Amino acid sequence: MTATHAGEELVDRLRVLTKGIGAYPHAKISVHSDKKQGTRMLKLLCPACGYLARTTKKWIEMGTPTCMCGKKMDAV
């Protein structure tokens, strides 16, 4: 692979340009994003048959659902 690097003439012109512009008037720009948001869905598992489902905390607080096999599902 090849790369193109700035020559001395360009570097000098850019230095003059940045001195004329002055300091950046805002906070530093970060290219790294914050931690990615995880899922809000919580896992439910039937202890009898192993059926897996997902739901939100709101619905778990209302009461965990009953599995199709008739057993109460556990939040994992």
N, C-alpha and C positions, 0 to 999 in steps of 0.2 A: 504494500500500500504506500501511497505517497501522501505527503502533507504539504500544505502551503503555510509558510511562516511569514510574519510581518517583517519587512526589511527595515533598516535603520531610518530611512527617510519617512516611512509610514509611522513608525514608532514616535519619531520626533514630532510629526504633524499631529498625532493623536494626543501627545502630552500637552502641546500648545492649546489644542481644542479643549481638553478637560480643564486646564487652568482657566480658560475663558468662561467656561460654563459654570464652574464652581462646584461646591459640594452638593450631593444629592439631597434634596429637601425633605426626604421621607425616611422612614425606617428601612433598614436593610431588607432587600428582597430575599426570601429563603426559597430555594428550589426543593427543599425537603418538606413534604407535607406532614401534618400532624398524624398521630396514630390513626389508622383506619378504624372506622366504627365497625364493631362486630354486629352480629345478628341479635335482634331483640327477642328472637324466638327461643323459647326454652324447650328442652327435650322432655318428653313424657315416655315412659316405658312400662309396658305391662309385665309384671313379675311372673305371670302364669304362662303366657304364650310368646312373649318377646316382641309384641307389636310396638312399633315406634311411631310417635306423632310429635308434632311441635305446636306450641301455642305461646301466647304472650303471658306475662306475669299477671296482667289484669284478670284473665280468665282462670288462671290457677288460683288466684285469691278468691274467686267465686266458688271454687271447688274443683278438684281434679276430676276429669271425665271418667266414665266407666268404659272399659274396653269392650270390644264386640264379643269377647268370650265371657263377659260378665264380671270380671275382676276390676277393682279400682286401679287406675294407672298411677305410677309414682313419678314425681318430678326428679329428674336425674341431674 
